[in-house]
Every structure is written in C-alpha cells, then in structure tokens.
Amino acid sequence: MKPKDPKRQLRGAINKAKGKNFEQYVDRSFDYYAMKGLAIVDKTPEPMQIVKPLGGGKFVAFFAKHAQPDYKGTIRGGKTVVMEAKYTTTDRLEQGRVKEGQADYLTRHQQLGALCYVIAGFGSGAVYRIPWDVWKNMKELFGRRYVREEDLQEYRVTAGGNGLLRLLD
C-alpha cells in the first residue's frame, strides 16, 4: 500500500475547510433573504443511508450519492430558484464538478421555468452566479470544459452593505 503524502492531506483538509466556509457564506446570504421576506432558499440535505441502527436515535450511516443541487427555493412572487455551489482554490472550475444527476435536475427545472445557476467561489474571494445555460454550454461558449475568473466577470456577485452576497438581486 502506498503511503499517504502528508502535504497532500493537509492541502485537501485546507481546501475542504475553505469550501465549507464558502458554503456557510452562501447559507448566511440566503438566511438574510428569508429574514427580509424576499425568498426562502434551503440547503438540500445530503442523502444518507443507514447501515446499522444503534438504538436511542443513533445509527451508523454513510452519505449516499449526491444527485440534487445544493439549494432550492422560491423568490417572492413565486419564481423557483435552483442552485449548485462550487468552490475552488485553483484558477479554474471544471464543468464536470457538477455531476450528471445534478445537471439533469437543473436542466429539468429550468425547462419548467425555474431560475437555475451555479454559484462559483474562487480562492480570490470573488463569487459568480453563472446561469445554467452558460455552464452547460461551456465548451461552445469558451472553447473548453472549464472556466476561469476572467471568463465570468459579467456574472460576478457583489456583497451588500451587510457583507452578504446579493445572490438573488
């Protein structure tokens, strides 16, 4: 068995923590919209499969395959919004980071009239709300199956005076 590279493990742990911080930033922004009565957008819980009940409400479980986008909700006026959040510490975001099941879900909801986006966070601190049509047609639009920050400037999300992302403005 090949020994684990401690530097790689550390890098992975740091990237995971940064991704979690990004997700919390997005969560707080949606909480603000809810508090103001402008939208209710909820995080989709990760599907878990129980392997062994332990009793007393405890169990052994594992996360099942993730097949739905990260966020779903309704904007005041009745419009549905569906979003997948992705974060990278590199200079590019690969199209394949949105899994096939998630892509299908976003496409089907968009066909019904939902607003569908990929929320992309980069290590620079910039955040972009990329329309689903742009994400799924990346190869045709950018000539490759990944995007860089310079490709996304028109989709950049600003922070409001409260420091929260203006994801639905």
N, C-alpha and C positions, 0 to 999 in steps of 0.2 A: 504494500500500500504506500502511495506517495505521501510524504509528509506535507502538512499544511504550511503555506507561506504566511508567517505572522504579519508581514506588511500588507499582504493582500487581504487578510482577515480584518485588519484594522481599517483599511480603506473601505471595505464592504460595510463595516459597522458604522463608520462615519457617514457614508452615503445613505445608509438606511435611516440614520438619525436625522439627516438633513431632509430626506423625503418625508419623514413623519412630521417634522416642523413645518414643511410646506403644506401638508395636508391639514394641520391644525390652523394655519393661517387662512386657508380656504374655508374651513369649518367656521371660524370666528366671523368671517365676512358674511357667510350665509346666515349665521345667528343674528347678525345686525339687521339684515334684510327682514328676517322674521320679526324681530323686536319692533321694527318700524311698520310692520303690517304690509310690506311690499311684496314679499314672496315667502314661500315655505319650500326650502330645498333641503332634503335629507340625504345623509350619507347612507349608501346601500351597505347593509351589514355583510361581512364576509360569510359565505355559506360554510357551515361546519357539519361534519359528520361525526356522530357519537360512535365511538368504538366500544366503550365499556362503561356502563353506569356504575358509580361507586356508592350511590345512596346519599341521602341528605342534600339533594340538588347538585351533587358533584358528579363529574364524569371525566373520562379520558376521551379526547376528540382530536381531530385534525381538520385543518382548513381544506375544504373541497375545492375543486377547480373554480376559479373566479370567472364568471361568464357574463356579468352585468356591469355596466358603467358605474363609476363611483358615486354619482349624485343624480337625484331625480327630484323634481318638484313642480310647483305651479307659481307663476308670477301673477300678481294682481291683474285681474281682467280675464283670467282663465287660461293663459298660454302655458303649455307644458315646456319644461326645460330638462334636458338630459346632458350630463357632462362626465367626461372621463378626465381625471387629473393625472399628469405625468410630470416627473421631476428628473432633472439630470444635472450632474456636476461636470459633464463634458461639454464640448462645444456644439454638439448635435443631438437631435432627438429622432430616433429611428421610427419609421412608420409601424414596424412590427411590434412596437411596445403596446399598441392597442391590439388585444387578442381577437381572434376571429369571432368568437361569440359576442364580444363587446361590440365589435364593428357591425355585426349583423343587427344587434339590438339598437344601436344608434341609427343605422340606416332605416330600419323598420319604423322607428318612432319619427324620424324626420319625414318619411313618406306620409305619415298621418298628420303632419303639420307642426310637430314639436321643434323647438329650437335646440339644436344639438351642437356641442362643442367639445374640443379637447382643451383643457386648461394646462398650459405648459409652463413649468417653472424652470429657470436656469440658475446655475450657480452664481451668476452675476447679480441675482436678486430680482431680475425682470420676470414678469409674468405675462403670458399671452393667452388670449381667448381665440382659439383657432376654429373657425366654422368647420363643421363636419365635412362639407363638400370639398373644402380646401385640403383637409387632412387625407381624405380617402383618394383624392386625385393628385397627390403629392408628386408622383412620377411625371405626370403630364404638365404640371404647373412649374416644377422646379428642376425637372430632368433627373431626379434621383429619389430614392425612397427614405430620405431623411431631410430634416430642416435644421437650419442654423438660425441664430437670433436675427441676423441681418435679413433673412427671408421673411420675418414675421413682424416687422415694425408697425405695419398698419393694424395689427391685432393686439398691440400692447395694451395692457390693462393698467390704469392708474390707481393710485391709492387715494382715498378721500381724506378729508381733514382729520378724520378719526384714525387714520393709518390703516384702514381696512380696504381690501380690494374691491373695486367697483366692477364686479363680475357681471352684473345684470343691467348696467346702465347703457 
